[in-house]
Each structure stands twice: as C-alpha cells, then as structure tokens.
C-alpha cells in the first residue's frame, strides 16, 4: 500500500485495529575489523526458524571468519494491515 502523507493521517484516525504478518527473516552478523565494525546480512531465512537454530547457524558462519563476532541479530520483517 502506498499512502501520501495526508492520506495516511486520515487513514490513521479511521483505522485502529492492525494485524502484523511476518514476511521475512534475516540474520545479521557484526564483525570487529580493527577499530570498525563490518556487518554481513543473510536473507531468506525460514520465517519459522527458531532463535536457537539461527544462533547456531551464526556460530557456524562465525567459525569460518577470521574476524571476531561482536553481535548476532535476527531481523524480522512484518507487514502491517488494517482489519
């Protein structure tokens, strides 16, 4: 859905109930590279993937890198729709 700013304001007042549907999941690894941080993101994970499985996959990927991992993130993309 594409809304212009004014349309969205009117729409926001009229619609109060919203439902979210997960449409994508990503894994992001942040590596320490000297004095900076480098991020790598892996898309198209199964939306049903469990946090532990994603963390285990991150560990496997990290074990192949020469850089130490600073942070592991699970990114969930959600589409919001009014009902």
SULTABEL-V640563 format. One record per pair of residues at least 6 apart in sequence whose C-alpha atoms are under 8 Angstrom apart, sorted by the first residue. I is the first residue (numbers start at 1). J is the second residue. Records with the same first field share a line. If there is no record, write none. Layout:
I: J  J
This chain:
15: 82  83
16: 82
17: 82  83
18: 80  81  82  83
19: 80  81  82  83
20: 78  79  80  81
21: 78  79  80
22: 47  76  77  78  79
23: 47  76  77  78  79
24: 43  44  45  46  47  76  77  78
25: 43  44  45  46  47  74  75  76  77
26: 41  42  43  44  45  74  75  76
27: 41  42  43  45  54  58  72  73  74  75
28: 39  40  41  42  72  73  74  75
29: 39  40  41  58  69  70  71  72  73
30: 37  38  39  40  69  70  71  72
31: 37  38  39  67  68  69  70  71
32: 38  67  68  69  70
33: 67  68
51: 74
54: 74
55: 72
58: 72
62: 68  69
